[in-house]
Structure formats: structure tokens, C-alpha cells
Amino acid sequence: MSDRNRTHNFLRAIPAAQPSEPAVPAEFSEPAIENGSLTVTREAFTLEFVFLKGERLALPYTSLLSSELDPSRVLTVEFHTHTITMTGWNLVPIHEAIASRSAASIHALTERHRPKDQGIPVVTQIKMTKRDRES
């Protein structure tokens, strides 16, 4: 049997997706949970940062190097290509969500959009610097 015929037979054996089937399996389409500046999901593949002026940056968890929480309300997250520094309050849940890869997005909140509850994680500023390729 030629390689072409083997490939053709292999492709015919793959069942076609039915139009009624969801494109994303149910276990990956759970709704995200929002809590102040933090949006979590069961397992995220990328971490998106939303800056005060609306810019967005999504980085893959596969390039995450470290997440460090400083008691002075600064959270630093390092990726192969970028360093992200966040300031705010109650940042422990954000740090823990990053460590468990459940943080899907982190939003810097303007004063008007900040929750009154001090127990909710709030990021007031996100700064991004690109890392030198030599680092």
C-alpha cells in the first residue's frame, strides 16, 4: 500500500465533528470568576494584563519564570520576555492564583471602579518592561 493510500485511509478513519458539538470541550468553557482586579478560571494557558489606559498584554504561562510578592504591596511577575510590576492592595490572592495557574486576567482599576471592600484584590497600577534577550 502506498503512503498516499495509507494517509487517505487514516484520514477517513477520523470522525468528522458534528455541527451540534461545541468547539470547546465543556471542561474548558467554564465561566471565569471575577474578584476585583482578578479573573480566575480552573486552568489558564495565558495570563492577560489589562492596563489603566486599556492596553492589553497576554503572556503564556509556559514562559513564566517567577512571581514575587513584596510586603510593600508590590507584586512582580517575570516571564522570559517581560517583567510585570503591579501595585495595589490585598495582592496575596493574585499571587496565589498566578502560582496555581488559575489567574486568567489581571486588571488595573481606576479609582472609580475600585471596590469599597478592602478584602478584595485591587491592582492600582501595572507596569511592563521588556526583558533584554540576553537575560
C-alpha positions as CSV (number, residue, x, y, z in Angstrom):
1,M,0.0,0.0,0.0
2,S,1.4,3.4,-0.9
3,D,2.0,6.2,1.6
4,R,-0.7,8.2,-0.1
5,N,-3.3,5.4,0.3
6,R,-2.3,5.0,4.0
7,T,-2.8,8.7,4.6
8,H,-6.1,8.7,2.9
9,N,-7.3,5.7,4.9
10,F,-6.1,7.3,8.1
11,L,-7.9,10.5,7.4
12,R,-11.2,8.6,6.6
13,A,-11.0,6.9,10.0
14,I,-11.1,10.3,11.8
15,P,-14.7,11.1,12.6
16,A,-15.9,14.4,11.5
17,A,-17.2,16.9,14.1
18,Q,-20.9,17.3,14.3
19,P,-22.3,20.8,14.0
20,S,-24.1,20.4,17.3
21,E,-20.9,19.7,19.2
22,P,-19.3,22.6,21.0
23,A,-16.0,23.8,19.6
24,V,-14.5,23.9,23.1
25,P,-14.9,21.0,25.5
26,A,-17.2,21.7,28.4
27,E,-14.4,21.5,31.0
28,F,-12.6,24.4,29.3
29,S,-15.6,26.6,28.8
30,E,-16.5,27.2,32.5
31,P,-17.3,30.8,33.3
32,A,-14.5,32.8,34.8
33,I,-14.9,34.2,38.3
34,E,-14.2,37.9,38.7
35,N,-13.0,39.3,42.0
36,G,-11.8,42.9,41.9
37,S,-8.7,43.1,39.7
38,L,-8.5,39.3,39.3
39,T,-10.3,36.9,37.0
40,V,-9.7,33.2,37.7
41,T,-10.6,30.0,35.9
42,R,-9.8,26.4,36.5
43,E,-6.6,26.4,34.5
44,A,-5.4,29.3,32.3
45,F,-3.0,28.9,29.4
46,T,-2.2,32.6,29.2
47,L,-2.2,35.4,31.7
48,E,-3.6,38.7,30.4
49,F,-2.8,42.1,31.9
50,V,-5.2,45.0,31.3
51,F,-3.5,48.4,31.9
52,L,-5.3,51.6,33.1
53,K,-5.3,53.1,29.6
54,G,-6.9,49.9,28.1
55,E,-3.8,48.3,26.6
56,R,-3.7,44.5,26.9
57,L,-0.9,42.1,27.1
58,A,-1.3,38.3,27.2
59,L,1.7,36.1,28.0
60,P,1.8,32.3,28.1
61,Y,2.2,30.5,31.4
62,T,4.8,28.4,29.8
63,S,7.2,31.4,29.8
64,L,6.5,32.3,33.5
65,L,9.7,32.4,35.5
66,S,8.6,33.7,38.9
67,S,6.0,35.6,40.9
68,E,7.3,37.6,43.9
69,L,5.1,39.4,46.4
70,D,6.7,42.2,48.4
71,P,5.1,43.2,51.7
72,S,5.1,46.8,50.5
73,R,2.2,46.0,48.2
74,V,4.2,45.2,45.1
75,L,3.8,42.0,43.0
76,T,6.5,41.3,40.4
77,V,5.9,38.6,37.8
78,E,8.7,37.7,35.5
79,F,8.4,36.0,32.1
80,H,11.1,35.1,29.6
81,T,10.2,38.2,27.6
82,H,8.7,40.7,30.0
83,T,8.7,41.8,33.7
84,I,5.3,42.9,35.0
85,T,5.2,45.0,38.2
86,M,1.8,45.6,39.9
87,T,1.0,47.8,42.9
88,G,-2.2,47.7,44.9
89,W,-3.6,46.0,48.0
90,N,-4.7,42.5,49.0
91,L,-2.4,41.1,46.3
92,V,-2.0,37.7,48.0
93,P,-5.0,36.1,46.1
94,I,-3.5,37.3,42.8
95,H,0.0,35.9,43.7
96,E,-1.6,32.6,44.7
97,A,-3.7,32.4,41.5
98,I,-0.6,33.0,39.4
99,A,1.3,30.3,41.3
100,S,-1.6,27.8,40.6
101,R,-2.0,29.0,37.0
102,S,-5.7,29.9,37.6
103,A,-5.3,33.6,37.0
104,A,-6.7,34.4,33.6
105,S,-6.5,38.2,33.7
106,I,-5.5,41.0,36.0
107,H,-6.9,44.4,35.5
108,A,-5.6,47.7,36.8
109,L,-8.7,49.5,38.2
110,T,-9.3,53.2,38.1
111,E,-10.3,54.8,41.4
112,R,-13.9,55.0,40.2
113,H,-14.0,51.2,39.5
114,R,-12.3,50.1,42.7
115,P,-14.5,48.1,45.1
116,K,-15.1,49.6,48.5
117,D,-14.4,46.2,50.2
118,Q,-10.7,46.2,51.3
119,G,-10.7,42.4,51.3
120,I,-11.0,42.3,47.5
121,P,-7.7,42.2,45.5
122,V,-7.1,45.5,43.8
123,V,-4.4,46.4,41.4
124,T,-4.0,50.2,41.0
125,Q,-1.1,50.2,38.5
126,I,0.6,47.7,36.1
127,K,4.0,48.5,34.7
128,M,5.5,46.4,31.9
129,T,9.2,46.2,30.8
130,K,10.5,44.1,28.1
131,R,13.4,41.9,29.2
132,D,16.7,42.0,27.3
133,R,17.1,38.9,25.2
134,E,20.5,38.2,26.9
135,S,18.9,38.0,30.4
